[in-house]
């Protein structure tokens, strides 16, 4: 816990007390996959997110990379600009997400491409993630894992790979 920075410890304590008071039956856990449950660095090297691995591969149409970069160049500055109001950012981020999702479909993305990325095995769970999964399972706490990149199909494939490696 020494490496964890808590910006508002009083608020955290309030949340913990509220959860404790209401009980586990009212608790649901929602988490992102890439770089939340998985490591951002393995052996000192930055691990690319699933969407980035697709971007940097040659699985999709030749013009996918160029068009994806154009979307990034248009929308990323909006995402990181602190002077743009949140409601405008949210609209822009949704447009970016929808445009990129359409681009992936138009570029021929399929489950085999995602499987190839997963099979490369670049992703690695963070320390304690497996124990976290086990705890939520044993305590019957619903756990929802999503992919902010929109490639949620990769998550069960990655878990399947994990199970196969452990056998």
MDAnalysis code that builds the backbone (N, CA, C; Angstrom):
import MDAnalysis as mda
import numpy as np

u = mda.Universe.empty(501, n_residues=167, atom_resindex=np.repeat(np.arange(167), 3), trajectory=True)
u.add_TopologyAttr("name", ["N", "CA", "C"] * 167)
u.add_TopologyAttr("resid", np.arange(1, 168))
u.add_TopologyAttr("resname", ["UNK", "UNK", "UNK", "UNK", "UNK", "UNK", "UNK", "UNK", "UNK", "UNK", "UNK", "UNK", "UNK", "UNK", "UNK", "UNK", "UNK", "UNK", "UNK", "UNK", "UNK", "UNK", "UNK", "UNK", "UNK", "UNK", "UNK", "UNK", "UNK", "UNK", "UNK", "UNK", "UNK", "UNK", "UNK", "UNK", "UNK", "UNK", "UNK", "UNK", "UNK", "UNK", "UNK", "UNK", "UNK", "UNK", "UNK", "UNK", "UNK", "UNK", "UNK", "UNK", "UNK", "UNK", "UNK", "UNK", "UNK", "UNK", "UNK", "UNK", "UNK", "UNK", "UNK", "UNK", "UNK", "UNK", "UNK", "UNK", "UNK", "UNK", "UNK", "UNK", "UNK", "UNK", "UNK", "UNK", "UNK", "UNK", "UNK", "UNK", "UNK", "UNK", "UNK", "UNK", "UNK", "UNK", "UNK", "UNK", "UNK", "UNK", "UNK", "UNK", "UNK", "UNK", "UNK", "UNK", "UNK", "UNK", "UNK", "UNK", "UNK", "UNK", "UNK", "UNK", "UNK", "UNK", "UNK", "UNK", "UNK", "UNK", "UNK", "UNK", "UNK", "UNK", "UNK", "UNK", "UNK", "UNK", "UNK", "UNK", "UNK", "UNK", "UNK", "UNK", "UNK", "UNK", "UNK", "UNK", "UNK", "UNK", "UNK", "UNK", "UNK", "UNK", "UNK", "UNK", "UNK", "UNK", "UNK", "UNK", "UNK", "UNK", "UNK", "UNK", "UNK", "UNK", "UNK", "UNK", "UNK", "UNK", "UNK", "UNK", "UNK", "UNK", "UNK", "UNK", "UNK", "UNK", "UNK", "UNK", "UNK", "UNK", "UNK", "UNK", "UNK", "UNK", "UNK"])
u.atoms.positions = np.array([
    [0.810, -1.197, 0.000],
    [0.000, 0.000, 0.000],
    [0.858, 1.268, 0.000],
    [2.167, 1.140, 0.200],
    [3.011, 2.325, 0.271],
    [3.119, 3.052, -1.072],
    [2.849, 2.371, -2.181],
    [2.936, 2.988, -3.500],
    [1.611, 3.558, -3.982],
    [0.598, 3.508, -3.143],
    [-0.720, 3.999, -3.530],
    [-0.895, 5.425, -3.032],
    [-1.285, 6.291, -3.934],
    [-1.541, 7.685, -3.588],
    [-3.046, 7.874, -3.502],
    [-3.512, 8.330, -2.361],
    [-4.941, 8.577, -2.158],
    [-5.119, 10.085, -2.028],
    [-5.770, 10.671, -3.018],
    [-5.890, 12.128, -3.039],
    [-6.857, 12.664, -1.990],
    [-7.833, 11.857, -1.611],
    [-8.804, 12.315, -0.613],
    [-9.107, 11.145, 0.324],
    [-8.255, 10.963, 1.301],
    [-8.384, 9.810, 2.203],
    [-9.674, 9.867, 3.020],
    [-10.137, 11.056, 3.342],
    [-11.388, 11.192, 4.095],
    [-12.565, 10.656, 3.264],
    [-12.596, 11.016, 1.999],
    [-13.668, 10.538, 1.102],
    [-13.589, 9.028, 0.942],
    [-12.375, 8.494, 0.824],
    [-12.198, 7.053, 0.710],
    [-12.753, 6.345, 1.938],
    [-12.458, 6.857, 3.116],
    [-12.973, 6.273, 4.364],
    [-14.501, 6.281, 4.386],
    [-15.106, 7.362, 3.907],
    [-16.568, 7.460, 3.844],
    [-17.143, 6.375, 2.928],
    [-16.493, 6.190, 1.792],
    [-16.946, 5.172, 0.834],
    [-16.831, 3.780, 1.443],
    [-15.707, 3.504, 2.072],
    [-15.497, 2.190, 2.696],
    [-16.555, 1.931, 3.767],
    [-16.841, 2.927, 4.579],
    [-17.862, 2.780, 5.628],
    [-19.241, 2.524, 5.011],
    [-19.550, 3.243, 3.945],
    [-20.847, 3.074, 3.282],
    [-20.983, 1.666, 2.693],
    [-19.929, 1.187, 2.047],
    [-19.939, -0.164, 1.482],
    [-20.091, -1.184, 2.603],
    [-19.333, -1.010, 3.673],
    [-19.398, -1.937, 4.806],
    [-20.789, -1.965, 5.420],
    [-21.389, -0.797, 5.555],
    [-22.721, -0.686, 6.158],
    [-23.790, -1.364, 5.290],
    [-23.702, -1.153, 3.978],
    [-24.718, -1.707, 3.077],
    [-24.502, -3.187, 2.794],
    [-23.299, -3.679, 2.972],
    [-23.024, -5.096, 2.773],
    [-22.641, -5.449, 1.353],
    [-22.066, -6.639, 1.205],
    [-21.558, -7.071, -0.101],
    [-22.657, -7.309, -1.124],
    [-23.889, -7.532, -0.671],
    [-24.974, -7.779, -1.613],
    [-25.301, -6.546, -2.455],
    [-24.886, -5.385, -2.008],
    [-25.120, -4.140, -2.757],
    [-23.891, -3.734, -3.576],
    [-22.826, -4.527, -3.490],
    [-21.566, -4.181, -4.136],
    [-21.436, -4.858, -5.497],
    [-21.015, -4.081, -6.471],
    [-20.646, -4.574, -7.793],
    [-19.309, -3.928, -8.125],
    [-18.427, -4.653, -8.779],
    [-17.136, -4.111, -9.159],
    [-17.092, -4.006, -10.676],
    [-16.747, -2.816, -11.158],
    [-16.605, -2.573, -12.592],
    [-15.183, -2.080, -12.816],
    [-14.476, -2.723, -13.751],
    [-13.083, -2.356, -13.995],
    [-12.735, -2.453, -15.476],
    [-11.789, -1.644, -15.870],
    [-11.236, -1.704, -17.216],
    [-10.224, -2.851, -17.268],
    [-9.885, -3.291, -18.458],
    [-8.966, -4.408, -18.628],
    [-7.537, -3.928, -18.871],
    [-7.298, -3.351, -20.062],
    [-5.954, -2.930, -20.458],
    [-5.394, -1.886, -19.505],
    [-4.251, -2.196, -18.930],
    [-3.485, -1.298, -18.078],
    [-4.214, -0.893, -16.790],
    [-5.245, -1.624, -16.473],
    [-5.874, -1.487, -15.160],
    [-5.699, -2.815, -14.449],
    [-6.210, -3.867, -15.063],
    [-5.977, -5.211, -14.537],
    [-4.658, -5.779, -15.039],
    [-4.225, -5.293, -16.191],
    [-2.965, -5.769, -16.753],
    [-1.872, -4.728, -16.547],
    [-0.647, -5.185, -16.582],
    [0.505, -4.306, -16.354],
    [0.745, -3.388, -17.548],
    [1.219, -2.193, -17.261],
    [1.617, -1.260, -18.304],
    [3.068, -1.514, -18.722],
    [3.837, -2.110, -17.792],
    [5.241, -2.423, -18.066],
    [5.543, -3.853, -17.613],
    [6.254, -4.596, -18.457],
    [6.706, -5.937, -18.111],
    [8.191, -5.992, -18.443],
    [8.996, -6.366, -17.442],
    [10.457, -6.421, -17.592],
    [11.025, -5.098, -18.108],
    [10.458, -3.996, -17.611],
    [10.947, -2.670, -17.975],
    [10.501, -2.171, -19.332],
    [9.726, -2.964, -20.041],
    [9.256, -2.544, -21.369],
    [7.773, -2.218, -21.312],
    [7.399, -1.141, -21.994],
    [5.998, -0.736, -22.056],
    [5.198, -1.771, -22.839],
    [4.081, -2.201, -22.264],
    [3.224, -3.180, -22.923],
    [2.122, -2.421, -23.653],
    [2.004, -2.706, -24.900],
    [0.996, -2.027, -25.715],
    [-0.386, -2.576, -25.399],
    [-1.370, -1.694, -25.376],
    [-2.758, -2.099, -25.195],
    [-3.192, -2.930, -26.401],
    [-4.244, -3.694, -26.240],
    [-4.728, -4.571, -27.311],
    [-4.995, -3.771, -28.585],
    [-5.647, -2.620, -28.444],
    [-5.967, -1.811, -29.628],
    [-4.686, -1.340, -30.320],
    [-3.657, -1.021, -29.542],
    [-2.386, -0.581, -30.112],
    [-1.688, -1.730, -30.818],
    [-1.792, -2.924, -30.258],
    [-1.193, -4.090, -30.913],
    [-1.864, -4.340, -32.264],
    [-3.168, -4.154, -32.319],
    [-3.870, -4.288, -33.602],
    [-3.405, -3.210, -34.568],
    [-3.293, -2.000, -34.056],
    [-2.875, -0.863, -34.878],
    [-1.500, -1.105, -35.486],
    [-0.592, -1.658, -34.687],
    [0.782, -1.828, -35.137],
    [1.011, -3.129, -35.914],
    [-0.018, -3.939, -36.020],
    [0.111, -5.194, -36.772],
    [-0.319, -4.969, -38.216],
    [-0.251, -6.006, -38.982],
    [-0.695, -5.939, -40.378],
    [-1.920, -6.811, -40.598],
    [-2.757, -6.949, -39.581],
    [-3.924, -7.810, -39.685],
    [-5.056, -7.159, -40.475],
    [-5.115, -5.841, -40.454],
    [-6.245, -5.144, -41.063],
    [-5.854, -4.585, -42.424],
    [-6.779, -3.889, -43.074],
    [-6.522, -3.351, -44.410],
    [-5.350, -2.372, -44.377],
    [-4.667, -2.215, -45.511],
    [-3.482, -1.347, -45.558],
    [-3.748, 0.109, -45.127],
    [-4.941, 0.619, -45.371],
    [-5.223, 2.018, -45.021],
    [-5.723, 2.201, -43.587],
    [-5.876, 1.105, -42.838],
    [-6.384, 1.214, -41.467],
    [-5.487, 2.113, -40.613],
    [-4.198, 1.869, -40.653],
    [-3.259, 2.626, -39.817],
    [-3.349, 4.131, -40.072],
    [-3.360, 4.491, -41.346],
    [-3.412, 5.909, -41.721],
    [-4.700, 6.551, -41.206],
    [-5.816, 5.878, -41.417],
    [-7.099, 6.432, -40.987],
    [-7.216, 6.481, -39.462],
    [-6.695, 5.472, -38.795],
    [-6.722, 5.467, -37.328],
    [-5.856, 6.603, -36.791],
    [-4.720, 6.836, -37.416],
    [-3.834, 7.932, -36.992],
    [-4.517, 9.284, -37.207],
    [-5.247, 9.418, -38.304],
    [-5.984, 10.663, -38.563],
    [-7.028, 10.916, -37.474],
    [-7.726, 9.864, -37.068],
    [-8.701, 10.006, -35.980],
    [-7.998, 10.406, -34.685],
    [-6.886, 9.755, -34.402],
    [-6.109, 10.073, -33.201],
    [-5.674, 11.539, -33.223],
    [-5.138, 11.982, -34.353],
    [-4.639, 13.352, -34.472],
    [-5.763, 14.377, -34.302],
    [-6.954, 14.005, -34.691],
    [-8.101, 14.905, -34.565],
    [-8.647, 14.948, -33.131],
    [-8.790, 13.775, -32.510],
    [-9.497, 13.700, -31.229],
    [-8.609, 13.702, -29.979],
    [-7.394, 13.201, -30.076],
    [-6.549, 13.132, -28.877],
    [-6.287, 14.516, -28.267],
    [-6.015, 15.528, -29.087],
    [-5.822, 16.861, -28.495],
    [-7.051, 17.353, -27.709],
    [-8.219, 16.948, -28.119],
    [-9.437, 17.304, -27.384],
    [-9.462, 16.566, -26.052],
    [-9.096, 15.283, -26.090],
    [-9.111, 14.462, -24.878],
    [-8.215, 15.039, -23.787],
    [-7.058, 15.527, -24.155],
    [-6.081, 15.967, -23.157],
    [-6.100, 17.470, -22.868],
    [-6.920, 18.209, -23.576],
    [-6.975, 19.654, -23.373],
    [-7.804, 19.990, -22.132],
    [-7.174, 20.545, -21.084],
    [-7.906, 20.857, -19.860],
    [-8.854, 22.044, -19.994],
    [-8.758, 22.793, -21.094],
    [-9.585, 23.983, -21.286],
    [-10.905, 23.705, -22.001],
    [-11.082, 22.493, -22.462],
    [-12.334, 22.124, -23.138],
    [-13.304, 21.594, -22.094],
    [-14.526, 22.124, -22.059],
    [-15.519, 21.665, -21.068],
    [-15.801, 20.167, -21.213],
    [-16.080, 19.525, -20.073],
    [-16.262, 18.073, -20.034],
    [-17.383, 17.613, -20.965],
    [-18.483, 18.353, -21.046],
    [-19.586, 17.914, -21.916],
    [-19.168, 17.887, -23.386],
    [-18.326, 18.831, -23.809],
    [-17.832, 18.826, -25.186],
    [-16.835, 17.688, -25.400],
    [-16.002, 17.430, -24.379],
    [-15.049, 16.324, -24.469],
    [-15.788, 14.997, -24.619],
    [-16.821, 14.812, -23.802],
    [-17.568, 13.549, -23.849],
    [-18.167, 13.323, -25.232],
    [-18.724, 14.367, -25.821],
    [-19.298, 14.238, -27.171],
    [-18.216, 13.884, -28.190],
    [-17.073, 14.543, -28.079],
    [-15.976, 14.274, -29.006],
    [-15.432, 12.855, -28.822],
    [-15.306, 12.417, -27.560],
    [-14.778, 11.071, -27.308],
    [-15.735, 10.009, -27.832],
    [-17.035, 10.257, -27.709],
    [-18.009, 9.307, -28.260],
    [-17.915, 9.269, -29.782],
    [-17.758, 10.432, -30.420],
    [-17.603, 10.463, -31.881],
    [-16.352, 9.695, -32.302],
    [-15.261, 9.894, -31.547],
    [-14.011, 9.201, -31.844],
    [-14.214, 7.700, -31.714],
    [-14.826, 7.279, -30.625],
    [-15.058, 5.859, -30.390],
    [-15.894, 5.257, -31.513],
    [-16.987, 5.933, -31.870],
    [-17.863, 5.418, -32.938],
    [-17.146, 5.380, -34.282],
    [-16.393, 6.421, -34.589],
    [-15.668, 6.466, -35.869],
    [-14.609, 5.363, -35.930],
    [-13.917, 5.144, -34.814],
    [-12.881, 4.112, -34.816],
    [-13.492, 2.717, -34.871],
    [-14.592, 2.529, -34.176],
    [-15.283, 1.230, -34.224],
    [-15.707, 0.916, -35.664],
    [-16.267, 1.920, -36.348],
    [-16.665, 1.737, -37.748],
    [-15.446, 1.443, -38.615],
    [-14.348, 2.147, -38.357],
    [-13.118, 1.918, -39.108],
    [-12.616, 0.487, -38.917],
    [-12.665, -0.010, -37.685],
    [-12.244, -1.395, -37.431],
    [-13.099, -2.380, -38.229],
    [-14.399, -2.149, -38.228],
    [-15.307, -3.031, -38.968],
    [-15.023, -2.942, -40.458],
    [-14.919, -1.699, -40.973],
    [-14.651, -1.494, -42.402],
    [-13.286, -2.053, -42.811],
    [-12.375, -2.145, -41.854],
    [-11.021, -2.644, -42.140],
    [-10.922, -4.156, -42.004],
    [-12.062, -4.800, -41.742],
    [-12.087, -6.259, -41.732],
    [-11.723, -6.914, -40.411],
    [-11.756, -6.175, -39.309],
    [-11.440, -6.779, -38.017],
    [-12.356, -7.967, -37.758],
    [-11.755, -9.060, -37.302],
    [-12.543, -10.234, -36.950],
    [-11.920, -10.901, -35.725],
    [-12.621, -11.879, -35.213],
    [-12.186, -12.555, -33.995],
    [-10.821, -13.223, -34.156],
    [-10.499, -13.695, -35.350],
    [-9.186, -14.313, -35.583],
    [-8.053, -13.312, -35.376],
    [-8.281, -12.047, -35.796],
    [-7.262, -11.014, -35.592],
    [-7.043, -10.764, -34.109],
    [-8.120, -10.681, -33.360],
    [-8.017, -10.464, -31.923],
    [-7.332, -11.653, -31.269],
    [-7.656, -12.854, -31.713],
    [-7.028, -14.067, -31.180],
    [-5.519, -14.044, -31.410],
    [-5.084, -13.571, -32.584],
    [-3.650, -13.493, -32.888],
    [-2.937, -12.560, -31.905],
    [-3.570, -11.426, -31.606],
    [-2.981, -10.481, -30.647],
    [-2.886, -11.122, -29.272],
    [-3.953, -11.780, -28.854],
    [-3.975, -12.438, -27.533],
    [-2.915, -13.531, -27.471],
    [-2.792, -14.315, -28.535],
    [-1.843, -15.433, -28.556],
    [-0.385, -14.980, -28.433],
    [-0.103, -13.737, -28.807],
    [1.265, -13.235, -28.673],
    [1.671, -13.152, -27.205],
    [0.679, -13.088, -26.321],
    [0.951, -13.169, -24.891],
    [1.674, -11.987, -24.286],
    [1.539, -10.803, -24.868],
    [2.216, -9.632, -24.314],
    [1.600, -9.158, -22.997],
    [0.333, -9.434, -22.807],
    [-0.346, -8.936, -21.611],
    [-0.013, -9.783, -20.397],
    [0.061, -9.114, -19.268],
    [0.334, -9.807, -18.016],
    [-0.488, -9.115, -16.922],
    [-1.154, -9.919, -16.099],
    [-1.951, -9.329, -15.028],
    [-1.071, -8.648, -13.989],
    [-1.601, -7.602, -13.390],
    [-0.912, -6.932, -12.293],
    [-0.826, -7.859, -11.086],
    [0.119, -7.589, -10.228],
    [0.270, -8.341, -8.992],
    [-1.035, -8.201, -8.185],
    [-1.552, -9.323, -7.740],
    [-2.773, -9.330, -6.935],
    [-4.064, -9.447, -7.735],
    [-3.983, -9.339, -9.063],
    [-5.203, -9.398, -9.874],
    [-5.890, -10.760, -9.766],
    [-5.123, -11.825, -9.838],
    [-5.720, -13.162, -9.770],
    [-6.370, -13.403, -8.409],
    [-5.738, -12.922, -7.351],
    [-6.322, -13.032, -6.011],
    [-7.605, -12.196, -5.919],
    [-7.597, -11.051, -6.586],
    [-8.790, -10.198, -6.643],
    [-9.943, -10.928, -7.323],
    [-9.676, -11.578, -8.446],
    [-10.710, -12.351, -9.142],
    [-11.252, -13.456, -8.235],
    [-10.328, -14.149, -7.585],
    [-10.699, -15.242, -6.690],
    [-11.570, -14.731, -5.542],
    [-11.192, -13.610, -4.955],
    [-11.950, -13.038, -3.843],
    [-13.368, -12.652, -4.264],
    [-13.493, -11.958, -5.411],
    [-14.839, -11.561, -5.852],
    [-15.691, -12.789, -6.163],
    [-15.059, -13.818, -6.696],
    [-15.785, -15.059, -6.991],
    [-16.253, -15.726, -5.691],
    [-15.335, -15.894, -4.746],
    [-15.667, -16.570, -3.485],
    [-16.713, -15.803, -2.684],
    [-16.644, -14.479, -2.731],
    [-17.584, -13.642, -1.973],
    [-18.866, -13.354, -2.764],
    [-18.936, -13.905, -3.974],
    [-20.090, -13.736, -4.872],
    [-20.397, -12.261, -5.127],
    [-19.334, -11.510, -5.387],
    [-19.462, -10.099, -5.734],
    [-19.397, -9.996, -7.255],
    [-20.445, -9.478, -7.882],
    [-20.420, -9.354, -9.345],
    [-19.240, -8.505, -9.824],
    [-18.553, -9.014, -10.827],
    [-17.389, -8.347, -11.387],
    [-17.610, -8.169, -12.885],
    [-17.569, -6.927, -13.328],
    [-17.720, -6.618, -14.746],
    [-16.393, -6.061, -15.235],
    [-15.836, -6.713, -16.252],
    [-14.570, -6.266, -16.833],
    [-14.880, -5.791, -18.249],
    [-14.525, -4.545, -18.536],
    [-14.788, -4.018, -19.869],
    [-13.481, -3.563, -20.505],
    [-13.560, -3.302, -21.789],
    [-12.399, -2.802, -22.511],
    [-12.734, -1.408, -23.000],
    [-12.025, -0.405, -22.484],
    [-12.302, 0.969, -22.893],
    [-12.008, 1.179, -24.379],
    [-11.220, 0.308, -24.970],
    [-10.929, 0.410, -26.402],
    [-12.074, -0.140, -27.248],
    [-13.018, -0.818, -26.607],
    [-14.125, -1.403, -27.352],
    [-13.844, -2.816, -27.830],
    [-12.705, -3.365, -27.460],
    [-12.344, -4.720, -27.896],
    [-12.553, -5.725, -26.773],
    [-13.730, -5.701, -26.215],
    [-14.061, -6.595, -25.108],
    [-13.993, -8.058, -25.470],
    [-14.053, -8.360, -26.760],
    [-13.959, -9.748, -27.208],
    [-12.645, -10.376, -26.808],
    [-11.624, -9.551, -26.610],
    [-10.294, -10.059, -26.258],
    [-10.238, -10.570, -24.822],
    [-11.089, -10.057, -23.966],
    [-11.005, -10.402, -22.544],
    [-11.225, -11.893, -22.295],
    [-12.325, -12.502, -22.766],
    [-12.462, -13.949, -22.527],
    [-11.380, -14.777, -23.227],
    [-10.885, -14.292, -24.359],
    [-9.804, -15.004, -25.046],
    [-8.531, -14.983, -24.201],
    [-8.280, -13.852, -23.563],
    [-7.100, -13.742, -22.712],
    [-7.233, -14.632, -21.475],
    [-8.421, -14.671, -20.883],
    [-8.626, -15.555, -19.735],
    [-8.462, -17.017, -20.135],
    [-8.942, -17.373, -21.300],
    [-8.789, -18.740, -21.792],
    [-7.310, -19.085, -21.948],
    [-6.539, -18.153, -22.495],
    [-5.090, -18.350, -22.648],
    [-4.433, -18.526, -21.285],
    [-4.857, -17.738, -20.319],
    [-4.324, -17.820, -18.959],
    [-4.574, -19.198, -18.361],
    [-5.780, -19.715, -18.545],
    [-6.134, -21.030, -18.032],
    [-5.296, -22.110, -18.708],
    [-5.139, -22.011, -20.019],
    [-4.341, -23.000, -20.755],
    [-2.882, -22.991, -20.298],
    [-2.333, -21.790, -20.035],
    [-0.952, -21.688, -19.573],
    [-0.770, -22.297, -18.179],
    [-1.812, -22.246, -17.362],
    [-1.696, -22.733, -15.983],
    [-1.854, -24.257, -15.880],
    [-2.255, -24.896, -16.961],
    [-2.472, -26.345, -16.915],
    [-1.211, -27.127, -17.192],
])
